[in-house]
């Protein structure tokens, strides 16, 4: 539902001339990050533009790079594997449980090697 409060917030951003802005105190994005961090009880939060950007940011923050492997579900949106490739690592596809459609934990255990840097468990 979109009410007057949501319309006013969108109008406020449009009137500011900044549809996007650098993260930081005083910006709409900065305000959102600070409020969200407070809401979930952490010191910092980073807003990104998409789920793909979130996956890329998370894996980059974990140091995923060339020579690494990242375990991903065989049934997922292509971005899950694409961000691994963009970082120079290799996606390792694992079958999903036919009932939950999430990665099969037993298959994940079998897929982990000494080169595994991360596991991306996508919730369906």
Buried (B, 14 or more C-beta within 10 A) or exposed (E): EEEEEEEEEEEEBEEEEEEEBEBEEEBBBBEEBBEBBEEEEEEEBBEBEEEBBBBBEBBEEEEBEEEBBBBBBBBBEEBBBBBBEBBEBBBBBBBBBEEEEBBBEEBBEEBEEEEBBBBBEBEE
